[in-house]
Amino acid sequence: MDEENGLLLLELNPPNPWDSEPRAPEHLAFGEVQITYLAHACMDLKLGDKRMVFDPWLIGPAFARGWWLLHEPPSDWLERLCQADLIYISHMHSDHLSYPTLKKLAERRPDIPIYVGNTERPVFWNLNQSGVQLTNINVVPFGIWQQVDKNLRFMILMDGIHPEMDTCIIVEYKGHKILNTVDCTRPNGGRLPEKVALMMSDFAGGASGFPMTFSGGKFTEEWKAEFIKTERKKLLNYKARLVKDLQPRIYCPFAGYFVESHPSDKYIKETNIKNDPNELNNLIKKNSDVITWTPRPGATLDLSRMLKDPTDSKGIIEPPNGTKIYKDSWDFGPYLKVLNAAVEDEIFLHSSWIKEYFTWAGFKDYNLVVRMIETNEDFSPFPGGYDYLVDFLDLSFPKERPSREHSYEEIRSRVDVIRYVVKNGLLWDDLYIGFQTRLQRDPDIYHHLFWNHFQIKLPLMPPNWRSFLMHCGMVERIFQTERVGKVKRKKNSR
């Protein structure tokens, strides 16, 4: 019933949006549609006389300093980006929205058209603070074709599990569909087009701080290893089943080629075992006739050739012999320098930053007490660092844990990353997904509301630290004035 006691009709099985204005597949000439893998989740698509790029992360780290590229991108990656007619960025995670990469691009083409979905938290929520000058960002509604030219259109869809941030995309050229589900846990709620020409998706797992960064209780090394083995196998089976159900002509696993390469993350690198794309492709081949492609940087798939004859030797052109495939060095210095600069920031000379920050964050009325400990590289307490409690029931900062019954978490964070995150009002994914914390909890409960808030729902604007420092200076001046007054009064009374 509606507000006027009238009947409302509800469509329980709405039509698939990609079926609107259907187009029959047309003939494709050899070389007309080519897909080139660059790195991680970044694909360069040639679609007739247009070029489209997905999720360019091609230099620098992701998640503060926790993730680094596994593959060496082709040397001409920047030229490829500059030549693109449009770029799709699936979501705000920094292995897809890479500001170091976009900074290089913006220096050459600040007006390049970039398309994102209309998510609850804007993909480019941090653009102004990033310093990257991009002037042509287009936010488009979900489930509606976006026409590029007479032959090319695309449609962005939301994730059914994380609709506030994750998206996927269907690209259609002359009636041939390319489906990229990216990182979506349940893309479009499970409703997806079948028999597309090419499907690509994540496959690897390991994109979480759980359970490698946890300790205490059940979190022994043996338990972690068994859990990881089981979860990765579940993911492989899910992806293989999805491919079998959707029956794409060609399937490509991507968006999982990262490594925890910084020396201080050696433990994570050794324990965070990821799926092998070839293992997934072999599993798919056992259950279906789907053609699979494990991409290497610079490799190009010619869609027309592969659709006509999967055995065509020119269907997939591999990079030349001697091409460097895997990275063996990473330029840590410039990125760690930026993080380290936050450690000595004036904000942290005043302990009242703690109340200022968590008041800004706005999470409270939840019976959880968190102990935050700033640490050095090996997660030992940082000399002179902060070690404090936050009671989120009333957003207080007690010296000791309250006597009432409550949930408790201890979060140890590397000082450079936590201070950089605090200073810039960034999401805690840099800490958690970036493996820059070590966690214990009692009882062993996942506090979804707490983590969801700090990973997704923090304010869009960072804390006003300038106002904070001005207030601190004013308080200090008042204190100095009062102290001088007391000294004068003592002298006069003698």
C-alpha positions in Angstrom: 0.0 0.0 0.0 1.2 3.6 -0.7 0.6 6.6 1.5 -2.8 7.1 0.0 -3.8 3.5 0.6 -3.4 2.7 -3.1 -1.8 -0.5 -4.4 1.8 -0.5 -5.5 3.1 -2.8 -8.2 6.5 -4.3 -7.5 8.6 -6.0 -10.2 10.1 -9.0 -8.5 12.0 -10.1 -11.6 13.0 -7.0 -13.4 14.5 -7.3 -16.9 18.3 -7.3 -17.2 19.5 -3.8 -18.0 22.0 -5.0 -20.6 19.1 -6.5 -22.6 17.7 -3.1 -23.3 18.2 -2.0 -26.9 19.7 -5.4 -27.8 22.2 -5.6 -30.6 23.1 -8.7 -32.6 26.8 -9.5 -32.8 28.4 -8.2 -36.0 31.4 -9.4 -37.9 34.8 -8.3 -36.4 37.8 -7.9 -38.5 41.1 -9.3 -37.3 42.8 -6.7 -35.0 39.6 -4.7 -34.6 39.2 -5.6 -30.9 42.4 -6.2 -29.0 42.9 -6.6 -25.2 46.3 -6.0 -23.8 47.2 -6.8 -20.2 49.4 -4.2 -18.4 49.4 -5.1 -14.7 47.2 -6.3 -11.9 43.6 -5.2 -12.9 44.7 -2.9 -15.7 43.7 -3.8 -19.2 44.1 -1.7 -22.4 41.2 -2.3 -24.8 41.3 -1.4 -28.5 37.7 -1.2 -29.7 37.6 -0.1 -33.3 39.1 3.3 -33.3 38.6 3.8 -29.5 40.8 2.9 -26.6 39.5 2.1 -23.1 41.6 1.3 -20.0 40.5 -0.4 -16.8 41.9 0.4 -13.4 45.4 1.7 -14.0 47.7 0.9 -11.1 51.1 0.9 -12.8 53.6 2.6 -10.4 54.0 2.9 -6.7 52.4 1.0 -3.8 48.8 0.4 -2.9 47.3 0.5 0.7 50.0 2.8 2.0 53.0 0.6 1.6 51.6 -2.9 1.9 51.0 -3.9 -1.7 53.4 -3.6 -4.7 53.1 -4.7 -8.3 54.0 -8.3 -9.0 54.5 -7.7 -12.7 56.7 -5.3 -14.6 54.3 -3.2 -16.7 55.2 -2.6 -20.4 57.6 0.3 -20.8 55.1 2.3 -22.8 52.3 2.1 -20.2 52.2 5.9 -19.8 51.8 6.5 -23.5 49.1 3.9 -23.6 47.2 5.8 -20.9 47.6 9.1 -22.6 46.2 7.6 -25.8 43.1 6.3 -24.2 39.7 7.8 -25.0 38.3 6.8 -21.7 39.3 5.2 -18.4 37.1 3.1 -16.1 37.9 3.0 -12.4 35.9 0.3 -10.6 36.3 1.5 -7.0 38.3 3.6 -4.6 40.8 1.0 -3.3 44.3 2.1 -4.2 45.2 -1.0 -6.3 42.5 0.3 -8.7 42.4 4.0 -8.0 46.2 4.6 -8.0 47.0 8.3 -7.4 50.7 7.8 -8.1 49.7 6.5 -11.6 47.1 9.1 -12.2 49.5 11.9 -11.1 51.8 10.9 -14.0 48.8 10.8 -16.4 47.4 14.1 -15.2 50.7 15.9 -15.9 50.2 15.0 -19.6 46.4 14.7 -20.0 44.5 16.2 -17.1 41.3 16.3 -19.1 41.2 12.6 -20.0 37.6 11.3 -19.5 37.4 9.0 -16.5 34.2 7.1 -15.7 33.1 5.7 -12.3 29.8 4.4 -10.9 27.5 6.5 -8.6 28.5 4.7 -5.4 27.4 5.9 -2.0 31.0 6.9 -1.2 32.4 8.7 -4.2 35.3 6.9 -5.9 37.2 10.2 -6.0 36.2 11.4 -2.6 39.9 12.2 -1.8 40.8 13.9 -5.1 41.2 17.4 -3.8 43.6 16.2 -1.0 45.5 14.0 -3.4 47.0 16.9 -5.3 46.2 15.1 -8.6 44.7 17.5 -11.2 42.0 15.6 -13.1 39.3 17.7 -14.7 37.0 15.2 -16.5 35.6 12.7 -14.0 32.2 11.4 -15.0 29.9 9.7 -12.4 27.3 7.6 -14.2 24.2 5.8 -12.9 24.1 2.0 -12.6 22.5 -0.2 -15.2 22.3 2.4 -18.0 24.1 2.1 -21.3 26.7 4.9 -21.9 27.1 5.5 -25.6 30.7 6.2 -26.7 30.1 6.0 -30.5 27.7 4.1 -32.8 29.6 0.8 -32.2 30.7 1.1 -28.5 28.8 1.4 -25.3 29.3 0.4 -21.7 27.3 -0.1 -18.5 28.5 0.0 -14.9 26.8 -2.3 -12.4 27.1 -2.3 -8.6 28.2 -5.2 -6.3 25.5 -7.0 -4.3 27.6 -7.3 -1.2 29.4 -3.9 -1.2 27.1 -1.6 -3.2 28.5 1.4 -1.4 31.8 1.1 -3.1 32.4 -1.9 -5.5 31.3 -1.9 -9.2 31.8 -4.0 -12.3 31.4 -3.2 -16.0 30.0 -4.5 -19.3 31.6 -3.2 -22.4 29.8 -3.9 -25.7 31.3 -3.3 -29.2 29.3 -4.2 -32.3 27.1 -6.5 -30.1 30.1 -8.4 -28.6 30.1 -8.1 -24.8 33.1 -8.0 -22.5 32.3 -8.5 -18.8 34.8 -7.4 -16.1 33.6 -8.2 -12.6 36.8 -6.9 -11.0 36.7 -7.4 -7.2 33.0 -7.7 -6.7 32.0 -10.3 -4.2 28.6 -10.8 -5.8 28.5 -8.6 -8.9 25.1 -7.2 -9.6 23.6 -9.4 -7.0 24.5 -12.5 -9.1 22.6 -11.4 -12.2 25.1 -11.3 -15.0 25.0 -11.7 -18.8 25.7 -15.2 -20.1 27.8 -16.2 -23.1 29.8 -13.0 -23.3 32.7 -12.9 -25.6 35.2 -12.3 -22.8 35.0 -12.4 -19.0 37.6 -11.3 -16.6 37.6 -11.4 -12.8 39.8 -11.5 -9.7 41.0 -14.9 -8.5 43.8 -14.6 -6.0 42.4 -13.9 -2.6 44.7 -12.5 0.1 43.3 -9.0 -0.1 42.7 -8.8 3.6 44.5 -8.5 6.9 42.6 -11.5 8.1 43.9 -13.8 9.5 47.7 -13.1 9.0 47.7 -10.0 11.1 45.8 -11.5 14.0 47.3 -13.2 17.1 46.1 -14.7 20.4 43.6 -17.4 21.0 43.0 -19.7 18.1 45.3 -17.7 15.8 48.2 -20.0 15.7 50.4 -20.3 12.6 48.9 -23.8 12.0 45.3 -22.4 12.2 46.1 -19.5 9.9 47.7 -21.8 7.3 44.8 -24.2 7.3 42.3 -21.3 7.1 44.1 -19.7 4.2 44.3 -23.0 2.3 40.5 -23.6 2.8 39.4 -20.1 1.9 41.6 -20.0 -1.3 40.2 -23.3 -2.4 36.6 -22.1 -1.8 37.4 -19.0 -3.9 38.8 -21.1 -6.8 35.7 -23.3 -6.7 33.4 -20.3 -6.7 35.1 -18.7 -9.6 35.1 -21.9 -11.6 31.4 -22.5 -10.9 30.6 -18.9 -11.9 32.4 -19.3 -15.2 30.7 -22.6 -15.8 27.3 -21.0 -15.2 27.9 -17.9 -17.3 29.7 -19.8 -20.1 31.8 -16.9 -21.6 33.7 -17.8 -24.7 36.9 -16.7 -23.1 37.9 -16.2 -19.4 40.8 -14.3 -18.0 41.8 -14.3 -14.3 43.4 -10.9 -13.3 43.3 -8.3 -10.5 45.3 -10.4 -8.1 48.9 -9.9 -9.2 50.4 -8.1 -6.2 53.1 -8.9 -3.7 54.1 -7.8 -0.2 57.6 -6.9 -1.3 58.8 -4.5 1.4 61.4 -6.3 3.6 59.4 -5.5 6.7 56.5 -7.4 5.4 58.4 -10.6 4.8 56.1 -12.5 7.2 53.0 -11.5 5.3 54.6 -12.4 2.0 55.4 -15.9 3.2 52.1 -16.6 4.9 49.6 -14.8 2.6 49.4 -17.6 0.0 47.4 -16.6 -3.1 45.7 -18.7 -5.8 47.6 -19.6 -8.9 45.7 -18.4 -12.0 46.7 -21.5 -14.0 45.2 -23.7 -11.3 41.9 -21.9 -11.7 42.1 -22.1 -15.5 42.8 -25.8 -15.3 39.8 -26.3 -13.0 37.6 -24.4 -15.5 38.7 -26.5 -18.4 37.8 -29.7 -16.5 34.2 -28.5 -16.1 33.5 -26.6 -19.3 34.7 -25.8 -22.9 35.5 -22.2 -21.9 38.8 -20.9 -23.4 41.1 -19.5 -20.7 43.9 -16.9 -20.9 46.5 -16.3 -18.2 47.8 -12.9 -19.1 51.4 -11.6 -19.0 52.4 -7.9 -19.2 52.2 -6.7 -22.8 50.4 -9.8 -24.0 47.5 -9.0 -26.4 44.4 -11.1 -27.1 42.8 -10.6 -30.6 39.1 -11.2 -29.8 38.0 -11.8 -33.5 40.7 -14.4 -34.0 40.0 -16.2 -30.7 36.3 -16.3 -31.3 36.8 -17.7 -34.8 39.5 -20.1 -34.0 40.9 -20.5 -30.5 43.9 -22.4 -31.9 45.0 -19.5 -34.1 48.6 -18.9 -33.3 48.0 -15.2 -33.7 45.0 -15.1 -31.4 47.2 -14.3 -28.4 50.5 -12.5 -29.0 52.8 -13.0 -26.1 55.5 -10.4 -25.2 58.8 -10.8 -27.0 61.3 -13.3 -25.6 63.5 -11.7 -23.0 60.7 -9.3 -21.8 60.9 -8.8 -18.1 57.7 -10.3 -16.6 58.1 -10.1 -12.8 59.4 -7.2 -10.9 62.6 -7.8 -8.9 63.0 -4.3 -7.4 60.6 -1.6 -6.2 61.3 2.1 -5.7 60.3 2.2 -2.0 62.1 5.5 -1.1 59.8 8.3 -2.4 56.7 6.7 -1.1 58.0 5.8 2.4 59.5 9.3 2.6 55.9 10.8 2.3 54.7 8.5 5.0 57.6 9.2 7.3 57.1 12.9 7.1 53.8 12.5 9.0 55.6 11.1 12.0 57.2 14.5 12.9 54.1 16.5 12.1 53.2 19.3 14.6 49.8 17.7 15.2 51.3 14.9 17.1 53.1 17.2 19.6 49.7 17.6 21.3 48.1 14.6 22.8 44.7 16.2 22.4 44.9 15.1 18.7 43.5 11.8 19.8 40.2 13.3 21.0 40.1 15.6 18.0 40.6 12.7 15.5 38.1 10.3 17.0 35.5 13.0 17.5 35.9 13.8 13.8 35.6 10.1 12.9 32.2 10.1 14.5 31.9 6.5 15.7 30.3 5.9 19.1 27.4 4.3 21.0 29.0 0.9 20.6 30.2 -1.2 23.4 33.8 -1.6 22.3 37.1 -0.5 23.8 40.1 -0.3 21.6 43.7 0.1 22.7 45.8 1.8 20.0 49.5 1.4 20.1 52.0 3.2 17.8 54.8 0.9 16.8 58.0 0.6 14.9 58.6 -1.7 11.9 58.4 -4.9 13.9 55.3 -3.8 15.9 57.1 -3.1 19.1 56.1 0.1 20.8 57.5 3.2 19.1 59.8 5.2 21.5 57.8 8.2 22.5 54.8 7.0 20.6 51.2 7.1 21.8 49.5 4.2 23.6 45.9 4.9 24.5 42.4 3.6 25.0 39.2 4.6 23.2 35.9 3.7 24.7 33.4 3.9 21.8 30.4 3.5 24.1 30.6 7.2 25.1 33.7 8.2 23.0 35.9 8.7 26.0 39.6 8.1 26.5 40.1 6.3 29.8 43.4 5.6 31.4 42.3 2.0 32.2 39.8 -0.4 30.8 36.3 0.2 32.2 34.9 -2.2 34.8 31.7 -3.0 32.9 31.5 -6.0 30.5 32.8 -4.9 27.1 34.4 -6.1 23.9 38.1 -5.3 23.5 40.5 -5.0 20.6 44.2 -4.2 20.6 45.5 -2.6 17.4 49.2 -2.1 16.9 50.0 0.2 14.0 53.2 1.2 12.4 53.7 4.8 13.4 54.4 6.2 9.9 51.2 4.8 8.4 48.8 5.5 11.3 50.0 9.1 11.5 49.7 9.5 7.8 46.2 8.1 7.9 45.2 10.3 10.8 46.7 13.5 9.4 44.9 13.0 6.0 41.7 11.6 7.2 42.2 8.4 5.2 40.2 5.2 5.4 41.7 2.4 7.6 42.1 0.1 4.6 45.6 1.4 4.4 46.1 -0.1 7.9 44.1 -3.3 7.6 44.3 -4.4 4.0 47.8 -3.0 3.8 48.9 -5.3 6.6 50.2 -2.4 8.7 48.6 -3.5 11.9 48.7 -6.5 14.3 45.4 -7.2 16.1 44.1 -9.1 19.1 40.5 -9.2 20.2 38.6 -10.4 23.2 36.2 -12.0 22.7 37.0 -13.2 19.2 34.2 -11.3 17.4 34.3 -9.4 14.2 32.9 -5.9 14.9 31.4 -5.1 11.5 29.9 -1.7 12.5 33.3 -0.5 13.8 35.4 -1.7 10.9 32.8 -0.7 8.3 32.8 2.8 9.7 36.5 3.3 9.6 36.9 1.5 6.2 34.0 3.1 4.4 32.1 5.7 6.4 34.6 8.3 7.7 33.8 11.9 6.8 34.7 12.9 3.2 36.7 15.9 4.4 39.8 15.4 6.6 40.0 16.8 10.2 40.6 20.5 10.4 44.1 20.3 11.8 44.9 24.0 11.1 42.0 25.0 13.4 43.2 22.4 15.9 46.8 23.8 15.9 45.5 27.4 16.2 43.4 26.3 19.2 46.4 24.5 20.7 48.6 27.6 20.2 45.9 29.8 21.8 45.7 27.4 24.8 49.5 27.4 25.1 49.6 31.2 25.0 46.9 31.5 27.7 48.9 29.0 29.8 52.1 31.0 29.3 50.3 34.2 30.2 48.9 32.7 33.4 52.3 31.3 34.3 53.9 34.7 33.8 51.2 36.3 35.9 51.7 33.9 38.7 55.5 34.7 38.7 54.8 38.4 38.8 52.3 38.1 41.7 54.8 36.1 43.7 57.4 38.8 43.1 55.1 41.6 44.1 54.0 39.8 47.3 57.6 39.6 48.6 
